Structures are given as C-alpha cells and as structure tokens.
C-alpha cells in the first residue's frame, strides 16, 4: 500500500508541531518578576494575648536574616525546613523583622510552638495567625 503525502498534510504537520512547541513554551513564565530582596514586618496574632516565646516554620527558602527589637530571634534551615525562634525579654506580642531574598515570594510561616508569659508551653497552637507586610521603604 502506497501512502500519498500531499503538500497540505505536510503543512498541517508542521503547523501542529509549531503549535505544540508554543504551548510548551507557555508553561514557562517568562514574565516572572526579578527577585526583590527586602524586609518583612512579621506579627504573630495570639488568641491568648501576650506570649513569652514562639517557634515558627516554613518549607520555603529565602530567609536571609531575622531581628527582633523586643527579644532574641534566631533562624536556621535543616532538612528542607526553616525554623524561627523568637524569645521575648518581657511578655508581649511576638513581632520580628525578617529579611528575605524576594518580597514577591514571602515565606508562608506557621506557628508550631508557643510559650505563655510564664514561659510554659501552650498545649494548643490553634487560632494563631501570622501576619506579614513589607517594611516601609521596601518594595514587593
């Protein structure tokens, strides 16, 4: 059996290949903005009022540094997880500044441990909310 290939079928095959390549290229986001390093003001909203300390974590990369004006703040990354520990000098709101590699992709933080004003671990971390926003003068 002889197969007849016409000019029209060749053109259709080429056009289909080009369309497929264009669709595959659309999967890559060429318009993704360049990273914008900066600082985030982070506040842990507690359903219990003042706290003594908190431990937060994220699986995202990009934390550069952490500072706190009301206590000590530390962070480290191991096993694909970043942990943040904030120890307050006096009971109060857990607030800190996080320097990140890209304000366009801020880390999604979650609370994993909290200590009450007497530095006893809370039995539950339900109801805690982590809020963050760029520090004035920083751009996302």
DRENZAKOL-373811 format. One record per residue (C-alpha): residue number from 1; residue in one letter; x, y, z negated. Coordinates in nm, 4 decimals, decimal comma. Layout:
<recs>
REC  seq  type        c1        c2        c3
REC  NUM     a         X         Y         Z
...
</recs>
This chain:
<recs>
REC  seq  type        c1        c2        c3
REC    1     x    0,0000    0,0000    0,0000
REC    2     x    0,1457    0,3337    0,1043
REC    3     x    0,0857    0,6373   -0,1108
REC    4     x    0,0378    0,9661    0,0652
REC    5     x    0,1642    1,2679   -0,1261
REC    6     x    0,0315    1,5927    0,0013
REC    7     x    0,1678    1,9366   -0,0468
REC    8     x   -0,1359    2,0183   -0,2605
REC    9     x   -0,0719    1,7312   -0,5025
REC   10     x    0,2961    1,8298   -0,5358
REC   11     x    0,1942    2,1883   -0,6120
REC   12     x   -0,0609    2,0659   -0,8674
REC   13     x    0,2048    1,8529   -1,0391
REC   14     x    0,4475    2,1467   -1,0566
REC   15     x    0,1780    2,3792   -1,1910
REC   16     x    0,0763    2,1225   -1,4530
REC   17     x    0,4401    2,0877   -1,5641
REC   18     x    0,4807    2,4644   -1,5894
REC   19     x    0,1565    2,4919   -1,7898
REC   20     x    0,2758    2,2202   -2,0282
REC   21     x    0,6090    2,3956   -2,0804
REC   22     x    0,4310    2,7243   -2,1505
REC   23     x    0,2066    2,5560   -2,4066
REC   24     x    0,5059    2,4014   -2,5803
REC   25     x    0,6852    2,7354   -2,5850
REC   26     x    0,3826    2,8971   -2,7510
REC   27     x    0,4361    2,6708   -3,0508
REC   28     x    0,7477    2,8680   -3,1403
REC   29     x    0,6636    3,2046   -3,2897
REC   30     x    0,8949    3,4443   -3,1111
REC   31     x    0,7196    3,7384   -3,2792
REC   32     x    0,8087    3,6350   -3,6354
REC   33     x    0,9443    3,9461   -3,8075
REC   34     x    1,3064    3,9638   -3,9159
REC   35     x    1,3646    3,8894   -4,2861
REC   36     x    1,3299    4,1937   -4,5132
REC   37     x    1,5187    4,1497   -4,8406
REC   38     x    1,3779    4,3316   -5,1414
REC   39     x    1,2368    4,3177   -5,4919
REC   40     x    0,9037    4,1922   -5,6221
REC   41     x    0,7470    4,3026   -5,9498
REC   42     x    0,6002    3,9843   -6,0997
REC   43     x    0,3421    3,9702   -6,3787
REC   44     x    0,2060    3,6549   -6,5421
REC   45     x   -0,1546    3,7274   -6,6413
REC   46     x   -0,2351    3,5279   -6,9535
REC   47     x   -0,5822    3,4231   -7,0676
REC   48     x   -0,4413    3,4263   -7,4227
REC   49     x   -0,2974    3,7772   -7,4468
REC   50     x    0,0654    3,8240   -7,5477
REC   51     x    0,3175    3,5448   -7,4927
REC   52     x    0,6708    3,4681   -7,6077
REC   53     x    0,8143    3,2945   -7,3002
REC   54     x    0,7203    3,1314   -6,9704
REC   55     x    0,8582    2,8827   -6,7203
REC   56     x    0,7532    2,9145   -6,3563
REC   57     x    0,8473    2,7188   -6,0461
REC   58     x    0,8315    2,7245   -5,6673
REC   59     x    0,9397    2,4898   -5,3907
REC   60     x    1,0218    2,7805   -5,1605
REC   61     x    1,3768    2,9032   -5,1114
REC   62     x    1,4783    3,2669   -5,1016
REC   63     x    1,5138    3,3771   -5,4643
REC   64     x    1,8306    3,5845   -5,4845
REC   65     x    1,8230    3,7217   -5,8412
REC   66     x    1,5945    3,7847   -6,1376
REC   67     x    1,5925    4,0595   -6,4011
REC   68     x    1,3731    4,1485   -6,6968
REC   69     x    1,3632    4,4729   -6,8928
REC   70     x    1,1906    4,3117   -7,1942
REC   71     x    1,3954    3,9976   -7,2480
REC   72     x    1,6119    3,7435   -7,0724
REC   73     x    1,5336    3,5974   -6,7319
REC   74     x    1,7112    3,3098   -6,5608
REC   75     x    1,6609    3,1071   -6,2453
REC   76     x    1,8173    2,8025   -6,0820
REC   77     x    1,7434    2,5699   -5,7921
REC   78     x    1,7829    2,1931   -5,8022
REC   79     x    1,6218    1,9081   -5,6129
REC   80     x    1,4267    2,1398   -5,3836
REC   81     x    1,2602    2,3247   -5,6746
REC   82     x    1,3396    2,6697   -5,8135
REC   83     x    1,2705    2,7253   -6,1837
REC   84     x    1,2402    3,0619   -6,3552
REC   85     x    1,2599    3,1028   -6,7331
REC   86     x    1,1622    3,4301   -6,8998
REC   87     x    1,2292    3,4702   -7,2744
REC   88     x    1,0781    3,7846   -7,4230
REC   89     x    1,2508    3,9798   -7,7030
REC   90     x    0,9112    4,0607   -7,8558
REC   91     x    0,5708    3,9047   -7,7801
REC   92     x    0,4069    4,0720   -7,4833
REC   93     x    0,3266    4,0455   -7,1160
REC   94     x    0,5588    3,8226   -6,9124
REC   95     x    0,6953    4,0595   -6,6470
REC   96     x    1,0118    4,0452   -6,4404
REC   97     x    1,1648    4,1584   -6,1125
REC   98     x    1,2514    3,9017   -5,8517
REC   99     x    1,4985    3,9840   -5,5734
REC  100     x    1,4077    3,7803   -5,2659
REC  101     x    1,5636    3,7181   -4,9266
REC  102     x    1,2408    3,8006   -4,7394
REC  103     x    0,9485    4,0094   -4,8629
REC  104     x    0,7490    3,8784   -4,5653
REC  105     x    0,7605    3,5302   -4,7238
REC  106     x    0,7433    3,5811   -5,1012
REC  107     x    0,7686    3,2679   -5,3156
REC  108     x    0,4432    3,1169   -5,4386
REC  109     x    0,5032    3,0827   -5,8112
REC  110     x    0,3099    2,8672   -6,0550
REC  111     x    0,3251    2,8557   -6,4336
REC  112     x    0,4451    2,5223   -6,5752
REC  113     x    0,5088    2,6072   -6,9447
REC  114     x    0,4220    2,8954   -7,1773
REC  115     x    0,5194    2,9690   -7,5367
REC  116     x    0,2872    3,1698   -7,7616
REC  117     x    0,4069    3,4779   -7,9572
REC  118     x    0,5444    3,2446   -8,2287
REC  119     x    0,7374    3,0503   -7,9608
REC  120     x    0,5223    2,7377   -7,9867
REC  121     x    0,4392    2,5704   -7,6564
REC  122     x    0,0840    2,6171   -7,5401
REC  123     x   -0,0944    2,2870   -7,4816
REC  124     x   -0,2513    2,4043   -7,1523
REC  125     x   -0,1480    2,6410   -6,8752
REC  126     x   -0,4949    2,6619   -6,7217
REC  127     x   -0,6089    3,0151   -6,6449
REC  128     x   -0,2679    3,1720   -6,5942
REC  129     x   -0,2332    3,3823   -6,2795
REC  130     x    0,0932    3,5023   -6,1236
REC  131     x    0,0683    3,8410   -5,9530
REC  132     x    0,3450    3,9967   -5,7460
REC  133     x    0,3909    4,3056   -5,5349
REC  134     x    0,6850    4,4765   -5,3679
REC  135     x    0,8671    4,7256   -5,5898
REC  136     x    0,8091    5,0861   -5,4837
REC  137     x    1,0515    5,1750   -5,2089
REC  138     x    1,0752    4,8141   -5,0907
REC  139     x    0,9128    4,7227   -4,7592
REC  140     x    0,7459    4,3989   -4,6597
</recs>
